[in-house]
Amino acid sequence: MRRSRFAQAGFIVFFVAGCGASATAGPSSTPGSTSAPASTAPSAASLLPTPSVLDSAMPSESAASTAPADWTPVLDQPASSDTQLTNVVWTGNRFVAAGTANTFDPIFVDSTDGQTWHVQPKMSGSDRIQDMAVGPNGVIAVGLDDMGARSWVSKDGLSWTAAPNSSALRPAAGRSIRMNGVTWTGTSWLAVGEEDTACDYNCDAASSDQAIAWSSADGLHWTRAPRAPSLARAAMNDVARGGPGFVAVGGAPDRPATTQVAEHAVVWISTDGRTWSRLPDNPVYHAPAGTDQAFGDTMSSIASDGTLLVAVGTVATQGDVGSALAWASPDGRTWRRGSASDFLNGQLFTVASVPGGFLGTGPSGTDSCLGGIWFSTNGTAWTCTATDSSIGGYAAYAAAASPTTMVVVGLATTEVSIQASIWTRPVP
């Protein structure tokens, strides 16, 4: 199964979503292990000239700067009961987080200070929210439902309108489709995702994925970018403004095959969000030596601070050595791999630009970064910032920051319950 931006559907740390290729295997119930994607091989067409890729001479870990104060858990409250949260953004006025209730319905919660959270009216159905973004006209969430790809928009982060079903959001017969990532372009919304054949393992060549990009002025009515060889047999997981215009990240298989093969990270660039060029394959995009090579790796999330692009991902495994991964680029074309002493056996699902640097999040555990929250000022040298024993058992999924407060959302488990877990710390 393909790992996209992060696992989805239901209680994602413990359950595997439905059988289609658009369903994703969640992280194992044991923090520190990763699931295994399956896919088919990419097209070699429409590649750019090979860029230089720096994979050595990285700054020492001390360059990640001294970690801010310890994270503090938010008190249990109705907004976190029987719920898991996988997305969070700062709108300029409030934090808005999204996830899944124990009824498998999507849910939004909000807070002005990161401490007291309000549960918004629950949506019903099988909608799954994969990503959120903020623009001058409000907030957008993207994902999928039973009909295909889906988006929801809100002017204030409190009241939501779902996109109408349209041909641009529906898959071809026998396939599934979803939006995985979204960003504001400066004038409109740009979303990326994938269309897959409903197949998980031992799939033939006809099951190859197709990366997709969409654009929309209002977040409700979408135009799909033309199909192109550079998008074939791959999946886009996230997108950000930067480089020549926009940079998307995802994954593709290492080679053509009729059975599951290892995946590797992929980067695309575009000047307009419609025509995409895929960077040539390079070892910097593959699972590094010393990690599980059976399933490979993918880039799951990308963020920009306006100057630097930072992407994160994971080496997937089923019992071998997995790893959290990070990359940084000044232009979207030239990438340097990041490092941390505790990346091995960790996972990185999302990255966010915050005051002073970047926060990377992903369920990890005692043999990696205990709370699964890393910080970096430059995208290449990372430090685990969630080391207090009280954060054990917490699965971090997404981060955001106001001018004064950093927030990480995810879920926590006990012997009898699963519920959202929210942690905060002051912006240093």
Secondary structure, DSSP 8 states (H G I E B T S, - for coil): ----SS--SSSTTT----SSTTS-----SSTT-------------SB------B-SS---GGGG----S--EE----GGGTTEEEEEEEE-SS-EEEEEEETTS-EEEEEESSSSS-EE-----SS-EEEEEEEETTEEEEEEE-SSSEEEEEESSSSS-EE----GGGS--TTEEEEEEEEEE-SSSEEEEEEEEES--SS--GGG--EEEEEEESSSSS-EE----GGGBT-EEEEEEEETTEEEEEEEEESS--SS---EEEEEEEESSSSS-EE----GGGS--TTS--SSBEEEEEEEE-SS-EEEEEEE--SSS--EEEEEEESSSSS-EE-B-TT-BT----EEEEETTEEEEE----TTS-TT-EEEESSSSB-EE---SGGGTTEEEEEEEE-SSEEEEEEEEE-SS-EEEEEEEEE--
